[in-house]
Amino acid sequence: MVLGRLARRRVLLQHCAEGEGESRQQAEGNDDHPSEVIRCAQQYGRTVHRLGGTAARCRFGSIDCAPVSIATKRGDRGTTGLLYGGRVRKDSLRIECNGAVDEAQAAIGLARATLAAEGAAGPAAYAAGTIAELLVAVERDLWVLMAEVATAPANRHKLVAGVSLVTGEMLEHVESHVHALEAADVMPKEFVVPGQSTSSACLDVARTVVRRAERQAVRLRLPDDSFVVPYLNRLSDLCWLVARAVETEHLTSRAKGRPS
């Protein structure tokens, strides 16, 4: 899936771990996840390079591990790896949830690209560049969120706040922009019909995908102290508000006159 199919990490992690005296068994205990390669590389001072967007290389001193392919073939039987080890079916609830988050991230990226192409902007405090920065921050947050979702309960204690675990600060950042947009009076008085501009329509699509991801996360029954569901809930509000902010005018759900 998202975290399990990007690259084979066995050779990379083995080099990193053995270079610091860890056992090969301990190194191979972490399944084939590029996030593990990057975490291990950062821990031991290595550098991970992306090659052409489809491979990774780990470098430490004179050690230069061979690049690995994105096509590991380990998922050909319908299973995928979890962060910190373990495999599940690709149609499991945990993977369905991350698949929806992955779609939401892509939809927000499309909205961001469309906003840039149109030069769309919101109220004074939300110029085009500010909105773009906000959406980039959200897209990066979703990588953290997917890491948390992709971790089995037994390995949850290994998660790192802000890196692989959604934090209260991340939630508060989104909430602050929700309140700022509400204060800027971008909310219409009625329900609106999506599609007044390409940018706002893309944001509305992103909002609905975030909502689907939220429903999947609810079904996953994460621990009570998890911020995954609150974050997705607030993110859908943010997408809706930004969509309204970049519209030149709102098309309300109640028509003023019925067509004949």
C-alpha positions in Angstrom: 0.0 0.0 0.0 1.2 3.6 0.5 3.9 2.9 3.1 4.5 -0.7 2.1 5.0 -0.6 -1.7 7.4 2.3 -2.2 10.7 0.5 -2.0 12.4 -2.7 -0.8 14.5 -1.8 2.3 16.1 -5.0 3.3 19.6 -4.3 2.0 19.5 -0.6 3.0 18.4 -1.3 6.6 20.8 -4.2 6.9 23.7 -1.9 6.0 22.5 0.8 8.4 22.0 -1.5 11.3 25.1 -3.6 10.9 27.2 -0.4 10.6 26.2 0.4 14.2 26.5 -3.1 15.6 22.8 -4.1 15.5 22.1 -7.7 14.5 20.9 -8.6 11.1 17.9 -10.2 12.7 17.0 -7.0 14.5 17.4 -5.1 11.2 15.2 -7.5 9.3 12.5 -7.4 11.9 11.3 -4.2 10.4 9.5 -5.0 7.2 10.0 -3.4 3.8 9.1 0.2 4.4 10.9 3.2 3.1 9.9 5.1 6.2 12.0 2.6 8.2 14.9 3.2 5.9 14.7 6.9 6.4 14.2 6.6 10.2 17.2 4.2 10.4 19.3 6.5 8.2 18.5 9.5 10.3 19.2 7.7 13.5 22.7 6.6 12.4 23.6 9.7 10.4 23.1 8.2 6.9 21.5 10.0 4.0 18.7 8.5 1.9 18.5 9.6 -1.7 15.5 9.3 -4.0 16.5 8.3 -7.5 14.1 9.3 -10.2 11.2 9.1 -7.8 11.2 5.2 -7.8 14.2 4.1 -5.9 16.2 4.9 -2.8 19.9 4.9 -1.9 21.4 4.8 1.5 24.8 6.4 2.0 27.1 6.4 5.1 30.7 7.2 4.6 32.0 4.8 2.0 28.9 2.6 2.1 26.7 3.2 -0.9 23.8 0.7 -1.0 22.4 -0.2 -4.3 19.1 1.5 -5.3 16.0 -0.6 -5.0 12.9 -0.9 -7.1 9.4 0.3 -6.2 8.1 -3.0 -7.5 8.9 -5.4 -4.6 6.3 -8.0 -5.8 5.6 -8.8 -2.2 2.1 -7.5 -2.6 1.2 -9.7 -5.5 -0.7 -12.1 -3.3 -2.9 -9.4 -2.0 -1.1 -8.5 1.3 0.9 -5.4 2.3 3.3 -4.6 5.0 2.6 -2.5 8.1 4.9 0.0 9.6 7.3 -1.6 12.2 6.4 -5.1 10.8 3.5 -7.4 10.1 1.4 -8.0 7.0 -2.3 -7.7 6.4 -4.7 -8.1 3.5 -5.0 -5.1 1.2 -8.7 -5.0 1.8 -8.3 -4.9 5.5 -10.0 -2.0 7.3 -6.6 -0.4 8.3 -5.5 -0.4 4.6 -8.9 0.8 3.4 -8.6 3.7 5.8 -5.1 4.6 4.6 -6.2 4.2 1.0 -8.9 6.9 1.6 -6.3 9.2 3.3 -4.0 8.7 0.4 -6.8 9.7 -2.0 -7.6 12.7 0.2 -3.9 13.8 0.1 -3.9 13.5 -3.7 -7.2 15.5 -3.9 -5.8 18.3 -1.8 -2.7 18.3 -4.0 -4.9 18.7 -7.1 -6.8 21.5 -5.4 -3.5 23.2 -4.5 -2.3 22.9 -8.1 -5.6 24.3 -9.4 -5.5 27.2 -7.0 -2.0 28.1 -8.2 -3.0 27.9 -11.9 -6.1 30.1 -11.3 -4.3 32.5 -8.9 -7.3 32.1 -6.6 -7.1 33.8 -3.2 -9.3 34.3 -0.2 -9.7 37.1 2.3 -6.8 39.5 3.0 -5.0 37.1 5.4 -5.4 34.3 2.9 -3.6 35.3 -0.2 -2.9 32.6 -2.8 0.6 31.9 -1.4 -0.8 31.6 2.1 -3.4 29.1 1.1 -0.8 27.1 -0.8 1.4 26.9 2.2 -1.5 25.8 4.4 -2.4 23.0 2.0 1.2 21.8 1.7 1.4 21.6 5.5 -1.8 19.6 5.6 -0.5 17.2 2.9 2.6 16.7 5.0 0.5 16.1 8.1 -1.3 13.3 6.3 1.9 11.4 5.9 2.2 11.4 9.7 -1.4 10.3 10.0 -1.0 7.5 7.5 2.1 6.2 9.5 0.0 6.0 12.6 -2.9 4.2 10.9 -0.4 1.8 9.2 1.0 0.7 12.6 -0.4 -2.4 14.4 -1.6 -1.8 18.0 1.3 -3.9 19.3 3.8 -1.5 17.8 2.0 1.7 18.7 4.5 2.5 21.4 7.2 2.9 18.7 5.5 5.9 17.1 7.1 9.3 17.3 5.0 12.4 17.9 4.8 14.6 14.9 6.7 12.1 12.8 4.5 9.0 12.8 1.9 10.0 15.4 -0.6 12.8 15.0 -0.3 15.3 17.8 -2.6 17.8 19.5 -0.4 20.6 18.1 -1.2 19.4 14.6 -4.9 19.4 15.3 -4.6 22.9 16.9 -2.9 24.3 13.8 -5.8 23.2 11.6 -8.3 24.5 14.1 -6.6 27.9 14.2 -7.2 28.3 10.5 -10.8 27.1 10.7 -11.5 29.8 13.3 -9.6 32.4 11.3 -11.6 31.7 8.2 -14.8 31.8 10.2 -13.9 35.1 11.6 -13.2 36.4 8.1 -16.9 35.8 7.4 -16.4 33.4 4.4 -19.3 31.2 5.5 -22.5 31.6 3.4 -25.8 31.7 5.2 -27.2 28.6 3.4 -25.9 25.4 2.0 -24.1 25.9 -1.3 -24.0 24.0 -4.6 -20.4 23.1 -5.4 -18.8 24.1 -8.7 -18.6 27.9 -8.8 -15.0 27.7 -9.7 -12.6 24.9 -10.6 -10.5 25.6 -7.4 -13.5 25.5 -5.1 -14.9 22.4 -6.8 -11.5 20.6 -6.3 -11.6 21.6 -2.6 -15.1 20.3 -2.2 -14.0 16.9 -3.8 -11.1 16.9 -1.4 -13.5 17.5 1.5 -15.7 14.6 0.6 -12.7 12.2 0.4 -11.5 13.4 3.8 -14.9 12.7 5.2 -14.7 9.1 3.8 -11.3 8.7 5.3 -12.7 9.9 8.6 -15.5 7.3 8.5 -13.0 4.6 7.8 -10.9 5.8 10.7 -13.9 5.7 13.0 -14.5 2.0 12.0 -10.9 1.3 12.8 -11.5 2.0 16.5 -8.2 3.6 17.2 -7.2 4.2 20.9 -9.0 7.0 22.7 -5.9 9.1 22.9 -5.4 9.1 19.1 -5.9 12.4 17.2 -6.5 10.8 13.8 -10.3 11.1 13.8 -10.4 14.7 15.3 -7.7 15.8 12.8 -9.7 14.4 9.8 -12.9 15.9 11.1 -11.3 19.3 11.4 -9.6 19.0 8.0 -12.9 18.5 6.2 -14.1 21.7 7.9 -11.0 23.5 6.7 -11.4 22.2 3.1 -15.0 23.5 3.1 -14.0 26.9 4.4 -11.1 27.4 2.0 -13.4 26.4 -0.9 -15.9 29.1 0.1 -13.1 31.6 0.6 -11.8 31.3 -2.9 -15.3 31.4 -4.6 -16.1 34.8 -6.1 -19.8 34.2 -5.2 -21.8 31.4 -3.6 -24.5 29.4 -5.4 -27.0 28.6 -2.7 -28.9 25.4 -2.5 -32.3 27.3 -2.6 -33.0 28.6 -6.1 -34.6 32.0 -6.1 -36.8 31.0 -9.0 -37.7 27.6 -10.3 -36.9 27.0 -14.0 -40.0 26.6 -16.1 
